[in-house]
Amino acid sequence: MVRERAAHRAPRHRPERVRPGAGAPRGRIAGAGRRAPRPRAGQPAAAGRETCELAGFGDGAEIDADLVEWDYGELEGLTDAQTRARLGDWDLFRDGAPGGESPADVQRRVERAIARVRTLDGVCLLVGHGKLLRALAARWIDAELTLAGALALDPAGVSLLQREGEQPLLRLWNYAGRSS
């Protein structure tokens, strides 16, 4: 699982307005390709496609609509701090987005994606936005979606979700590699 490259300096709620060519170092992303031999899904935004290409899997990527970022509704374009100033004790993973998706909506999407991944043989590379991948990781280990709030995921961060028998594991989380 690779979080796509950040397209802007301040984290803002921008689900589909991602500008390719900015953000995390390309070398960090390029290294992800050596660790995941067969990609099965990619984030449909331009930065997600670019991240897949940098990881060496642009041609083999499949778009999965369940892996698009959270629909932020009225919060689109705001930072978390701006949202908290407006809504008080707000948490995306607990409260959702007014006029957008609820945590239950996102949980259904990531659970559908997880169900598809579990039917695949071999390794699967998922590329997407940070908060959606954090939600996916929480549900992968059968935790409440709110756990995603405690899982930091940096731009181009690499994580490894695995199973040991029937036990889901977070084998590696938010690996950034060496700085170039």
Backbone hydrogen bonds, N-H to C=O, Kabsch-Sander energy under -0.5 kcal/mol:
donor,donor_aa,acceptor,acceptor_aa,energy
2,V,126,L,-3.2
3,R,157,G,-2.3
4,E,128,G,-2.6
13,H,78,L,-2.3
14,R,12,R,-1.2
22,A,19,R,-0.6
28,R,25,P,-0.6
29,I,25,P,-1.0
30,A,26,R,-2.8
31,G,27,G,-1.5
32,A,29,I,-1.6
33,G,29,I,-0.6
33,G,30,A,-0.9
34,R,31,G,-1.0
35,R,32,A,-1.3
36,A,32,A,-0.9
40,R,125,L,-0.9
41,A,125,L,-1.3
42,G,62,E,-2.6
49,R,45,A,-2.2
50,E,46,A,-2.5
51,T,47,A,-2.5
52,C,48,G,-2.2
53,E,49,R,-2.4
54,L,50,E,-2.8
55,A,51,T,-1.8
56,G,53,E,-1.6
57,F,52,C,-2.9
61,A,57,F,-0.8
61,A,58,G,-0.6
64,D,42,G,-1.4
65,A,63,I,-0.5
67,L,64,D,-2.3
68,V,65,A,-1.2
72,Y,70,W,-0.9
74,E,98,P,-2.8
75,L,72,Y,-2.8
76,E,73,G,-1.5
77,G,13,H,-4.4
78,L,75,L,-2.4
80,D,11,P,-0.5
83,T,79,T,-2.2
84,R,80,D,-2.6
85,A,81,A,-2.2
86,R,82,Q,-1.5
87,L,83,T,-3.1
88,G,84,R,-2.5
90,W,88,G,-2.7
94,R,91,D,-1.0
95,D,91,D,-3.9
96,G,91,D,-0.6
96,G,92,L,-1.8
97,A,101,E,-2.5
100,G,97,A,-2.6
101,E,71,D,-2.7
106,V,102,S,-2.0
107,Q,103,P,-2.7
108,R,104,A,-2.1
109,R,105,D,-1.8
110,V,106,V,-2.7
111,E,107,Q,-2.2
112,R,108,R,-1.9
113,A,109,R,-2.2
114,I,110,V,-2.7
115,A,111,E,-2.3
116,R,112,R,-1.9
117,V,113,A,-2.5
118,R,114,I,-2.5
119,T,115,A,-0.5
119,T,116,R,-1.1
120,L,117,V,-1.6
125,L,38,R,-0.5
126,L,124,C,-0.6
128,G,2,V,-1.5
133,L,129,H,-2.1
134,R,130,G,-2.3
135,A,131,K,-1.9
136,L,132,L,-2.3
137,A,133,L,-2.4
138,A,134,R,-2.0
139,R,135,A,-2.1
140,W,136,L,-2.3
141,I,137,A,-1.6
142,D,139,R,-1.8
143,A,138,A,-2.8
147,L,144,E,-1.8
148,A,145,L,-1.8
149,G,146,T,-1.6
150,A,147,L,-2.4
151,L,148,A,-1.4
152,A,150,A,-0.9
156,A,3,R,-1.0
156,A,4,E,-0.8
157,G,154,D,-2.6
158,V,175,Y,-2.5
159,S,1,M,-2.9
160,L,172,L,-2.6
161,L,159,S,-0.5
162,Q,169,L,-2.3
164,E,167,Q,-2.8
165,G,163,R,-0.6
166,E,164,E,-0.5
167,Q,164,E,-1.9
169,L,162,Q,-3.4
171,R,160,L,-1.6
171,R,169,L,-0.8
172,L,160,L,-1.5
175,Y,158,V,-3.3
